[in-house]
Amino acid sequence: MRTFQMVRYEDTSGVSGVGVIAEGVVFTDGTVVLRWVTAHRSTGLYDSVESCLAVHGHFGRTRLVFEDGSELPRPDLRATLAERLAANGARR
């Protein structure tokens, strides 16, 4: 089990803000629980880190920072992900 903070660099929706916006846990089976620490508090359940970031990653504007200091998506992969999504016509 690993805990993390969700950190947002830019808030394109104007709802969650920037900085630490949520706290979470990745369980040993890969399931993720995410608890929002913003004014609109809620809890979400996801099948994987990838699913969680697909919904809340905001095209690389958000990262998960784990207790050991590691991050997802990795800093060296953020631009690549954003470029691939843009190439596929994904909205930002």
N, CA, C and O of each residue as an XYZ file, in Angstrom:
368
protein
N       0.850     -1.173      0.000
C       0.000      0.000      0.000
C       0.897      1.237      0.000
O       1.862      1.326      0.759
N       0.548      2.203     -0.885
C       1.322      3.444     -0.978
C       0.380      4.644     -0.901
O      -0.693      4.648     -1.504
N       0.796      5.642     -0.162
C       0.007      6.867     -0.083
C       0.631      7.935     -0.980
O       1.828      7.910     -1.269
N      -0.210      8.868     -1.407
C       0.267      9.944     -2.267
C      -0.555     11.208     -2.063
O      -1.626     11.187     -1.457
N      -0.027     12.300     -2.583
C      -0.764     13.544     -2.702
C      -0.923     13.836     -4.180
O       0.007     13.630     -4.960
N      -2.098     14.317     -4.573
C      -2.309     14.758     -5.941
C      -2.007     16.253     -5.977
O      -2.605     17.039     -5.242
N      -1.073     16.630     -6.840
C      -0.628     18.022     -6.937
C      -0.969     18.536     -8.328
O      -0.611     17.918     -9.331
N      -1.662     19.666     -8.385
C      -2.045     20.247     -9.670
C      -1.239     21.517     -9.909
O      -1.135     22.377     -9.035
N      -0.669     21.620    -11.115
C       0.116     22.788    -11.520
C      -0.762     23.914    -12.035
O      -0.487     25.089    -11.793
N      -1.813     23.550    -12.742
C      -2.686     24.527    -13.380
C      -4.113     23.997    -13.310
O      -4.366     22.831    -13.612
N      -5.036     24.857    -12.911
C      -6.440     24.455    -12.781
C      -7.236     25.025    -13.946
O      -7.674     26.175    -13.904
N      -7.420     24.228    -14.975
C      -8.127     24.702    -16.169
C      -9.635     24.815    -15.942
O     -10.311     25.551    -16.661
N     -10.169     24.096    -14.954
C     -11.612     24.123    -14.706
C     -12.024     25.240    -13.750
O     -13.185     25.646    -13.731
N     -11.076     25.734    -12.957
C     -11.400     26.757    -11.978
C     -12.118     26.217    -10.751
O     -12.688     26.989     -9.980
N     -12.099     24.904    -10.561
C     -12.825     24.298     -9.449
C     -11.892     23.836     -8.333
O     -12.105     24.178     -7.170
N     -10.872     23.070     -8.670
C     -10.054     22.430     -7.638
C      -8.892     23.267     -7.152
O      -8.385     23.018     -6.059
N      -8.451     24.243     -7.913
C      -7.318     25.052     -7.510
C      -6.002     24.391     -7.865
O      -5.969     23.410     -8.608
N      -4.910     24.935     -7.329
C      -3.577     24.403     -7.588
C      -2.918     24.005     -6.276
O      -3.396     24.354     -5.197
N      -1.818     23.273     -6.379
C      -1.144     22.748     -5.192
C      -1.703     21.381     -4.856
O      -2.178     20.670     -5.742
N      -1.654     21.002     -3.584
C      -2.185     19.702     -3.148
C      -3.706     19.799     -3.154
O      -4.295     20.576     -2.402
N      -4.334     18.996     -4.016
C      -5.794     19.048     -4.148
C      -6.484     17.783     -3.653
O      -7.695     17.769     -3.431
N      -5.688     16.705     -3.480
C      -6.286     15.442     -3.024
C      -5.207     14.577     -2.385
O      -4.012     14.778     -2.596
N      -5.665     13.612     -1.599
C      -4.800     12.609     -0.990
C      -5.304     11.245     -1.426
O      -6.497     11.063     -1.668
N      -4.400     10.295     -1.526
C      -4.856      8.999     -1.991
C      -4.024      7.838     -1.505
O      -2.986      7.992     -0.862
N      -4.530      6.672     -1.842
C      -3.891      5.403     -1.503
C      -3.968      4.496     -2.723
O      -5.007      4.396     -3.375
N      -2.851      3.837     -3.019
C      -2.840      2.780     -4.016
C      -2.694      1.476     -3.243
O      -1.683      1.254     -2.575
N      -3.698      0.616     -3.334
C      -3.671     -0.658     -2.630
C      -2.835     -1.675     -3.390
O      -2.519     -1.464     -4.561
N      -2.480     -2.756     -2.751
C      -1.588     -3.758     -3.351
C      -2.170     -4.376     -4.621
O      -1.415     -4.866     -5.461
N      -3.497     -4.366     -4.779
C      -4.093     -4.898     -6.007
C      -4.200     -3.852     -7.118
O      -4.732     -4.141     -8.189
N      -3.689     -2.616     -6.865
C      -3.710     -1.551     -7.854
C      -4.877     -0.592     -7.739
O      -4.877      0.456     -8.385
N      -5.880     -0.928     -6.924
C      -7.029     -0.052     -6.728
C      -6.589      1.254     -6.080
O      -5.730      1.261     -5.199
N      -7.188      2.366     -6.526
C      -6.853      3.693     -6.002
C      -8.078      4.310     -5.350
O      -9.175      4.280     -5.907
N      -7.878      4.873     -4.161
C      -8.891      5.685     -3.502
C      -8.344      7.097     -3.437
O      -7.213      7.309     -3.001
N      -9.144      8.067     -3.872
C      -8.733      9.456     -3.934
C      -9.705     10.295     -3.117
O     -10.915     10.239     -3.337
N      -9.180     11.072     -2.178
C     -10.001     11.943     -1.325
C      -9.634     13.394     -1.602
O      -8.503     13.817     -1.360
N     -10.603     14.154     -2.111
C     -10.381     15.561     -2.436
C     -10.319     16.381     -1.158
O     -11.134     16.199     -0.254
N      -9.341     17.290     -1.086
C      -9.176     18.149      0.095
C      -9.537     19.601     -0.257
O      -9.150     20.533      0.447
N     -10.266     19.770     -1.333
C     -10.698     21.086     -1.786
C     -12.045     21.440     -1.145
O     -12.574     20.670     -0.344
N     -12.585     22.582     -1.493
C     -13.875     23.010     -0.938
C     -14.994     22.032     -1.285
O     -15.960     21.900     -0.535
N     -14.865     21.344     -2.424
C     -15.881     20.370     -2.861
C     -15.374     18.971     -2.533
O     -14.925     18.249     -3.423
N     -15.443     18.591     -1.277
C     -14.879     17.321     -0.808
C     -15.698     16.135     -1.310
O     -16.929     16.134     -1.286
N     -14.954     15.125     -1.767
C     -15.585     13.883     -2.200
C     -14.506     12.805     -2.225
O     -13.319     13.087     -2.062
N     -14.939     11.576     -2.431
C     -14.041     10.437     -2.481
C     -14.326      9.649     -3.745
O     -15.482      9.401     -4.087
N     -13.247      9.250     -4.449
C     -13.406      8.473     -5.678
C     -12.651      7.170     -5.597
O     -11.654      7.062     -4.883
N     -13.121      6.190     -6.321
C     -12.523      4.861     -6.372
C     -12.209      4.543     -7.828
O     -13.063      4.706     -8.699
N     -10.978      4.088     -8.095
C     -10.513      3.817     -9.460
C      -9.842      2.459     -9.517
O      -9.262      2.004     -8.531
N      -9.920      1.815    -10.664
C      -9.308      0.492    -10.840
C      -7.794      0.534    -10.859
O      -7.142     -0.468    -10.564
N      -7.217      1.698    -11.207
C      -5.763      1.799    -11.330
C      -5.313      3.250    -11.268
O      -6.126      4.168    -11.374
N      -4.015      3.448    -11.094
C      -3.424      4.782    -11.150
C      -3.666      5.381    -12.530
O      -3.974      6.566    -12.654
N      -3.525      4.563    -13.561
C      -3.729      5.043    -14.925
C      -5.140      5.579    -15.119
O      -5.329      6.624    -15.743
N      -6.132      4.870    -14.588
C      -7.515      5.333    -14.687
C      -7.722      6.633    -13.931
O      -8.395      7.542    -14.418
N      -7.155      6.719    -12.762
C      -7.268      7.928    -11.949
C      -6.671      9.127    -12.694
O      -7.283     10.194    -12.752
N      -5.478      8.946    -13.260
C      -4.831     10.041    -13.988
C      -5.532     10.349    -15.308
O      -5.509     11.491    -15.767
N      -6.147      9.353    -15.917
C      -6.894      9.608    -17.151
C      -8.062     10.561    -16.889
O      -8.396     11.395    -17.730
N      -8.671     10.428    -15.721
C      -9.801     11.280    -15.364
C      -9.337     12.637    -14.821
O      -9.905     13.671    -15.173
N      -8.312     12.637    -13.968
C      -7.943     13.845    -13.219
C      -6.567     14.418    -13.567
O      -6.146     15.405    -12.964
N      -5.876     13.831    -14.508
C      -4.519     14.273    -14.827
C      -4.413     15.584    -15.565
O      -3.354     16.212    -15.571
N      -5.504     16.009    -16.191
C      -5.528     17.287    -16.920
C      -4.341     17.434    -17.863
O      -3.674     18.469    -17.893
N      -4.089     16.370    -18.639
C      -3.059     16.395    -19.687
C      -1.691     16.807    -19.159
O      -1.014     17.642    -19.759
N      -1.286     16.219    -18.037
C       0.038     16.486    -17.492
C       0.106     17.655    -16.538
O       1.183     17.982    -16.041
N      -1.021     18.296    -16.271
C      -1.026     19.433    -15.350
C      -1.153     18.979    -13.897
O      -1.155     19.803    -12.982
N      -1.258     17.685    -13.693
C      -1.445     17.102    -12.363
C      -0.490     15.931    -12.199
O      -0.224     15.204    -13.156
N       0.021     15.747    -11.000
C       0.894     14.604    -10.749
C       0.546     13.982     -9.400
O      -0.028     14.628     -8.524
N       0.908     12.718     -9.261
C       0.810     12.044     -7.973
C       2.206     12.014     -7.380
O       3.151     11.568     -8.031
N       2.343     12.488     -6.142
C       3.629     12.485     -5.452
C       3.506     11.510     -4.283
O       2.733     11.731     -3.352
N       4.284     10.429     -4.350
C       4.230      9.381     -3.335
C       5.100      9.732     -2.138
O       5.944     10.625     -2.205
N       4.879      9.013     -1.040
C       5.590      9.295      0.211
C       7.102      9.161      0.069
O       7.847      9.772      0.836
N       7.567      8.373     -0.897
C       9.014      8.208     -1.102
C       9.595      9.264     -2.048
O      10.786      9.238     -2.357
N       8.743     10.199     -2.507
C       9.192     11.264     -3.396
C       9.045     10.951     -4.876
O       9.221     11.839     -5.710
N       8.729      9.713     -5.220
C       8.542      9.377     -6.636
C       7.247     10.005     -7.136
O       6.352     10.312     -6.348
N       7.154     10.194     -8.445
C       6.010     10.876     -9.045
C       5.461     10.091    -10.227
O       6.188      9.366    -10.906
N       4.166     10.249    -10.456
C       3.509      9.750    -11.660
C       2.603     10.842    -12.190
O       1.962     11.492    -11.365
N       2.486     11.106    -13.458
C       3.405     10.525    -14.425
C       4.803     11.061    -14.185
O       4.978     12.168    -13.677
N       5.792     10.267    -14.554
C       7.179     10.683    -14.369
C       7.426     11.984    -15.124
O       6.891     12.176    -16.216
N       8.227     12.877    -14.556
C       8.464     14.166    -15.226
C       8.939     14.033    -16.661
O       8.577     14.855    -17.503
N       9.740     13.019    -16.964
C      10.257     12.865    -18.319
C       9.204     12.334    -19.290
O       9.427     12.357    -20.501
N       8.069     11.859    -18.791
C       7.011     11.346    -19.657
C       5.854     12.325    -19.830
O       5.012     12.116    -20.703
N       5.787     13.383    -19.031
C       4.652     14.301    -19.088
C       4.485     14.923    -20.463
O       3.385     14.917    -21.016
N       5.562     15.459    -21.019
C       5.462     16.113    -22.327
C       5.057     15.110    -23.392
O       4.251     15.423    -24.267
N       5.606     13.913    -23.324
C       5.279     12.889    -24.302
C       3.790     12.572    -24.256
O       3.156     12.463    -25.306
N       3.227     12.424    -23.082
C       1.806     12.132    -22.928
C       0.973     13.276    -23.508
O       0.034     13.035    -24.267
N       1.306     14.501    -23.161
C       0.556     15.645    -23.670
C       0.650     15.729    -25.191
O      -0.334     16.048    -25.857
N       1.819     15.446    -25.737
C       2.007     15.483    -27.193
C       1.173     14.402    -27.875
O       0.556     14.655    -28.910
N       1.152     13.202    -27.302
C       0.357     12.124    -27.893
C      -1.125     12.442    -27.870
O      -1.832     12.201    -28.848
N      -1.600     12.983    -26.756
C      -3.006     13.330    -26.665
C      -3.367     14.433    -27.652
O      -4.416     14.380    -28.295
N      -2.506     15.421    -27.769
C      -2.761     16.506    -28.717
C      -2.771     15.969    -30.157
O      -3.595     16.387    -30.971
N      -1.875     15.063    -30.459
C      -1.812     14.490    -31.802
C      -3.068     13.697    -32.135
O      -3.453     13.589    -33.299
N      -3.704     13.140    -31.103
C      -4.931     12.380    -31.309
C      -6.177     13.245    -31.246
O      -7.294     12.728    -31.275
N      -5.996     14.563    -31.160
C      -7.131     15.475    -31.167
C      -7.837     15.624    -29.834
O      -8.972     16.097    -29.790
N      -7.183     15.226    -28.734
C      -7.811     15.350    -27.427
C      -7.906     16.821    -27.034
O      -7.001     17.609    -27.312
N      -8.993     17.174    -26.396
C      -9.171     18.551    -25.938
C      -8.352     18.766    -24.689
O      -8.147     17.846    -23.897
N      -7.884     19.995    -24.517
C      -7.121     20.348    -23.313
C      -7.954     21.151    -22.384
O      -7.484     21.542    -21.315
